Amino acid sequence: MAPKGQGHAVRLGIRLQLLFALGALLVLAFVPLFFAVANLTRATMVGARASSARAIGRAIAGHVAAARASRSAPELSPLLEAQLGPDGASAIGVYDAAGALVDRAGEPDAAAALPASVEAGAEVLRTVRTARGGAVLVVVPEHAREPAPRADAEPDAEPDAAPARPPQVGSVAVLVPTDPSTVPAAPLVRIVALYTGIVALALLVFAYIAMTRLVVRPVDALSEAARRVAGGARDLEAPRAGARELAELGASLAHMTARLRADEESLRAKIAEVERYAADLKSAQERLVRSERLASVGRLAAGLAHEIGNPIAAILGFQELLLAGGLTPDEEREFLERMKRETERIHKILRDLLDFARPAARGAGDAGEEPSGSVAEALEDVVSLVSPQKAFRAVELVRDVAPDVPPVQLSHGRLVQVLLNLLLNAADAVPRAGGRVWVRASRAAGGGARIEVEDNGPGIAEAVCETLFEPFITTKEVGEGTGLGLAVCRGLVEAAGGAIGVEAGAEGGARFVVQLPGAAG
């Protein structure tokens, strides 16, 4: 079967292609051979016709010459007419001893082709063309001589032995047609053509049957077996019929299929193992993120102890004054309003802390959150978290957020965690007096957002910059840091398709740069 090509094109199968090639080869082989045989046949038959013409001409000339010795000219004309025929002579001319034409018989156009005179004493063979365009052979034998009479022979009989040469009685010219159109070569040529066509057709049929049994059927069976394997079969059933090469090809494909199936099973096992490791790694990363979030919650809670303690002490003092009595209604109202403000202050601080710590407490990461986040909103939440911290009371926090910063491909909770970690690290690095931290956000050149957190601290040594984002690498004193904060930040940023790095700041400190892609859609 010829395989189907793509689109509207149809590709021929190997069987038809080989048949066309064999047919072209037979045409190249038999057509020149046919023309050569046909031309050779025609040439042979024309040569035989010419030889026959010469023999006929000699016989007729001799017979007429013998009759001239015993018949007069009027009696000779019927004899000349009797010698004419479609398969014999077309015209006969009688010449005297001097070679001049004295009488002739035949069709006018043929008789007109007879020479007016002949050379006496020698046989002459000439090819001339008649008025109708046909080629003829003029046979002028040697001058006939009267044969010697025999006692036991008829007057016109030809003697068995050569008699004594009688006196010459003149020459006789016989015109015999030898044109190729008169040669019956066409039937023989048609027979040769028919035989050649039958042989070529038989070869093509034999080649078609042989190709079908030896090549096409085994190849089709092999193709069908391959399709079954592609459809899910476990083994390739290679055909055993056909040529040895095709049987070996089928065995090789069956062996290759078995090897591929074995490799597929091994690959599936490895993929399952890799997926299991990836799930374990993702789970470990989630636990690490939660651990770092809880560590940040602990740092915030430790910083809030003093911030919450002062309002509580003030509230307790107001309560003692109210319980002691002796206050005017206006004073009592003023104390109650101050107690309310301090209580709301404590409530806001604890609420921000709980909002930040709640995903870690649930143990589900950022499940349920939107996959994208706003840089401005995340920075506002981070400032609310760090403002009550003691470490930020003496630090000037400068914010510069461009209005065209697009949402990024990082959830709000994880974006808050990244910015909070960078701000807490910056607060730890700046000096207690005159410390300054800059937070900048702008649209990146290739889309997305670029966030910079810069401080005016001592900076980071170049030797540490290469490994700063590795786990358990820290520049703080022993006991003041776990070394996981920046590693978690890099994991969160890179998981969203972004990048995080560090460089020297303009004020001599460190500048952390976060590149995040824009939210999809």
N, C-alpha and C positions, 0 to 999 in steps of 0.2 A: 504493500500500500504506500502511496506517495504521501509523505508527511505534509501537513497543512502549514503554509507559511503564515506569517503575521499579516494582518490587514487583508487586502484583496489579492495579494500575490499567491500563486500556487506553485509549489516546488515539486518537480517530478521525483519519483522514487528511483532507487538505484537500478531496479529492473528496467524501467522505461529508458533511463539514461543509457544503460549498456546496450539496450536494443537499438536506440537511435545511433549510438556510436558504431555498433556492428553493421547496421544498415548503411551508414555512410561509408564504412570500410568496404562493404560489398559493392556499393555503387562505384567507388573508386577502383575496385579490382575488376568487376565484371563489365562495366561499360566500355573501358578501353579494349578489354579482351573481346567483347562482342563486336565492336567496330573493326578490330583487327581481323577477326575470323570472317566477318561479312565481306571486308575488302579482299581478303585472301580468297574467299570462295568466288567472289565475282571475277577476280583476276584469273583464277584457275579455270573457271568456266569460259571466260572470254578466250583464254589461250587454247582451251580444248575446242572452242567454236572455231577459232582461226585454223587450227590443225585440221579440223573436220572440213572447213571450207576449202583448204588446200587439197585435201584428198578428193572432195566432191568435184572441185574444179578440174583436177587432173583426170578423174574418171570420165567426166562429161566431155572434156576436150578430146580425150582419146577416143571415145565412142563416136563423137561427131567427126573427127578426122578420119576414122575408119569408114564411116558412112559416106564421106565425100568421095571416096575412091570409087564407089559403085553407084552413086546417085547423082542426078543432075541437080542444079540449083533450085528449080521449083519443087523437086521431090524432097529436098533437104529442109525446107521451111517447116513442114509438119513435124519433122523429127526434132527441130530446134524448139518448137513450141511444147512438144511433149516432155522435154527435159526441164522445163520451168516449173517451179512450185514454191510454196511458202517456206518449206524446210530445205529447199535446194537452191538452184541458181535463180537469180532475179533477172539476169539478162545474159545472152550469149552472142558473141560477135565472131564472124568468120572472115579470115584475112587470106589474101592470095599469097603467092610465093614471095612477092616483094614486100609484104607486110601491110598492104593497104586494105581497109575495111571494105568487104564486098557484100556482106549481109549481116543482119542482126535481128534478134528477137527478144521480147520482154516488154515490161512496162516502159512507157516513154521516158519517165524521169530516170529509171534505172538504165535503160538503153543509152540515154544521153551521156551517162557517166563512162561508157566504154571508150577506150582510147581510139583516135582516128587512125592510128597506125601503130604497129609494133615492130620491135627489132627482131629480125629473124635469127634463129639459131640458138636462142637461150631462153630458159624459163624465167618469167618475170612475175614477181608478187608485189602488188601495189595496193595501198589503202587509199581510197578516195571517198568523198562524201557526195551523196545524191542531192537532187534538188529538194527533197523532203528533209534533209538534214541528217540522215542516217549514215553511219560508216559502213563501207562495203570493201571487200577484198577482191581485187582483179587478179585472176590466175591466168597467166599465159604460159602454158607448158612449152617444152621444146616442139619444133615442127613435127607433127605426126607423120609417120610414114606408113604407107600401105602395108598391111601385114601380108606375109606370104600365105597363099591358100594351102589348105590341107585337104587331103583326100577325104578324111572322115569328119570334117568340121563343117559347120554351117557357114554361109557366106559372111555373116556378121560376127561370128564367134571369134573370140580372142585366142590366139595360139598360146599353148602352155610354155613353149620355149621361144626365145627371142629369134625371130626369123632374120633373114638377110634384109638390110635396110633398103626399102623401096624408094623410089624418087619422092621428093618432098611435094606435098600438095597444099601447103600453106599452113598458117597458124590459126588457132582457135582461142578466144579470150572468154573466160567465164567469170561473171560478177556474182559473188556470194555475199549476202549481208552478214556482217559481224558486229553490228551496233550493240552496245550493252543492253539496250532496251529489248533486243530480241533474244537475249540470253535468259533463260528461266531460272535466275538465281534467287528471286524473291521468296519462293516457297521454302527453299533451304535456309535462307536467312531468317525467315519467320520461325522455322523449327528451332534454329539455334537460339533465337531470342526467347522462345517459349521454354526451352530447356534451361537457359540461364535464369529466367524468372522463377521457374519451379525450384531449381536448386537454391536460389537465394531465399525464397519464401520458406523452403524446408529448413534451411539453416536458421532463419529467424525464429520459426516455431520451435525448433529444437533448443535454441538458445533461451527462448522464453520459458519453456518447460524446465530446462535445467536450472536456470536462474531461480525459478519459483521454488523448486524442490530443494536445491542445495544452498541458496543464500537467503531469498526473501522470507520464506516461511520460518527458518530458524531465527532470523533477525526480528521478525514480527513477534515470535514467541518470546524472545529475549526482551523486547521492548514491553510486551504485556507483563512479563514477570517484574520488570523494573517499575512499571506503573503500580503493580500490586504492592511492591515494597514501599513506594512513595505513599500509597494509601494506608499503610500501617502494617503490612505483612512482616513477619519476623525474619523469614528466609526468602532467598531468591532461588526459585526453581528454574535452573538453567536448562534449556533444551539440549538433548543429547544427539539429535539428528543433525544432518548437514555436514559441511566440510569440517576437517580436523581443526582448522584455525578457528572456526566459529565455536566448536565445542570447547576448545581451550579458552576462548574469550569468555564464554558463559561460565566456565569453571572459575576463571579469574574474578569475574564479577560477583559470583556467589561467595567466593572467599573474601573479596573486598567488602561485600555487604555484611558478612558475619563480623569482620573486624570493625566496621563502622558501627554496627549495633553494640558490640562490646565497648567501643570507645564512647558511644552515646550513653550507655548505662553508667560507665565510669564518670563521664562528665555530669550526668544527672546527680550522681552521688556527691560529686564535688560541689555542684551548684547548691544542693541542699545543705551541705556542710557550710558553704560560704554564707548562705542565707541565715543559717542558724547563728553563725558567728556575727553576722551583721546585726541580727536581732539582739544578740547579747551585748554587742558594742553599743547599739542604740539605747538599750536599757541602762547600760553603765553610764552612757553620756547623760541620760535623763537623771539618773541618780546623782551624778556629779553636778549637774545644773541645779538640782534641788538642794544638794548639800551646800553649794556656794551661795544659793539664795538664802538658805537658813543661816549661813555664816554672816552674810550681809545683814540679815535681820538681827543677828546677835550683836553685830557692831553698832547698828542703829539703836538697838535697845540699850546697850551700854552707854551710848552717848546721850540717850534721852533720860537716864536716871536723874541727873542733876536738873535737866529741864523740867521734868515732871515734879521733882521734889520741891522746888521753890513755890509753884502754885499751890501744891498741897499744904505746905507750911502756912501760906497766906490764908488759905481757906480755914485751916484749923484755928488760926488766930482770930479770924472774924467770927467763927463759931463761939469761941470762948467769950468774946466781947458781947455777943448777942445773949449768951446764956447768963452773963453777969448782970444784965439789965441796966436800967438807969439811962438808956439812950432815947433820944427823941425819935419820933417816927421818921423824920427825914434821914437821921443818921442810920437807923436800922435799914431803911430802903437803900441807902448808898452802899452799906456793907453787903446787903443781899445782891445788888447788881454787880459788885466787884467779885463776889463769890461766883456768880453766874458766868462772868467773863473768864475767870480763871478755869472754871470747870469746862467751858466750851473750848478753851485753849488746850486743855489736857485731852478732851475728847477728839479734837482735830488731829493732834499728834498721834494718838493711839489708832485712830481710824486710818490715817495714811500708812502707818506701819503695818496694820492688819491687812490692808488692801494689797500691799506689796508682798506680805508673807503668805497670803491665802493660797496661791497656786502651789507653793511648796508644801503647805499643810495638807492640801488635797492629794498631793502625790501624783498628779496627772499632768504636770508640766503646764503647757499653754492650751490644753484641750478645751475646745469651746470658744476660744478667742478667734478673732478675725486674723487671717494670715498676713494682713498688712497692718502697718502702724504709722501714726503721724509723729514726725520728729518733734514738732512744736508741743504737742500734747504730752509726749513722753518726757520732754525736758521740763515742762511745767510740773509734772508729778514728781520728778527727781528733785527739783528745787524745793518742793514742799516737804520732801523727806529729809533733805540735808540741812534746811534752814534752822531747825531747832537744835542741830548738833552743836556741841561745844566747840568742835574743831573748826566750824565755819563762822563762829562769831567774830573772829579777828581776820577772816579771809574775805576779800572783795571778789564777788562772783559777777563776772561780766558776761552777759548773754547777747549774742548777735545772730538772730535767725532770720534768714531771708524769707520774704513772703511767698516766693515761688518754689519753695522746697516741696517736691512731690511726696506722696506716701511711699513707703519703702516696703520691700518684700521681707518684713520681719514683724512678728506680732508685737503688740503694745507691751505686754509683760516682759518679753525678752529684750526689747529695745530699752525699757526702763532699767532692766538688770545690767545691761552693758554700760549705759550712761552712768548709773549709780556707782558701779565699780570704778569707772575711770575718774569720777569726781571725788570719791573717797580716797583713791590713791593720790590724786592731785593735792587734796587737803592735807594728807600726811606728809607730802614732799615739800610744801611751801614753808617758809619761816613763820614763826608765831606772830611776828610783827611785820607788817607790810606785805603779807602774803596776798597773791592775786591769782585767780583762775579765770581763764577765758573759755567760753563755749561758743563755737561758731557752727552754723549749719547753712549750706548753700546747695544749689542745684549743680550736680556734677556735669562735666563737659559732655560725656557720653550718655547722659540720662541718669536718673537715680539721685542720690543725695550724698553729699560729702560733709562729714561731721568732724570737727577738730576740738580737742580738749587740751589746752595748753596751760602750763603753770610757769611760775618764775622761781622754781626751786633750783637745786644744784644740778639737775639733769641726770642722765643715765650714761654710765661708762660704755664706750663702744664695744668692749669685750662682752658686756652683758646683753647688748641689743640683739645679737644673733639668737640668743637662747631665752630671751625675756618672756616669750609666749609659750615656752615649754612648761609642763606641769612641775610644780614644786620648786620653781625658780622665783626668788624674791630678792628685793634689794633692802627689805626692812630688817630690823633687828630680830634676833631669835625670839620666837614667841609672839611677835606682833603680826605675823602674816602666815598663811598656809601655802602660798605660791600657786594657788589654783585659780585665782580671780581672773588673771589675764588669759590663762589657758581656756577657761570656760568662755570668756568673751570671744576669743578667736574661733572656738568651735561653733558658737551661735552665729557669728557673722559669716563664716565660711559656709555653714549649712544653708544660709539664705542666698548664697552665690556672691557674697561680698568679700572684702579684704580689710585687714586691720594691720597697721604698722606704726612705727615710732620714728621720730626724727627730732633734731635739735630745734628748740624754740627760739623765737626772736629775743626773749629776755634771758637766755641762758639756761632755761629749764628744758623740760621735755614736752613734745607735742605728739599726741596720739591722734592718728588720722584713721577714720572709719569710712570705707566706701561701701554703700549699699545700693543694690539695684532697685529700680522703681517697681511698684506693685503692678502685677499683671492686670490688664483690662483697664 
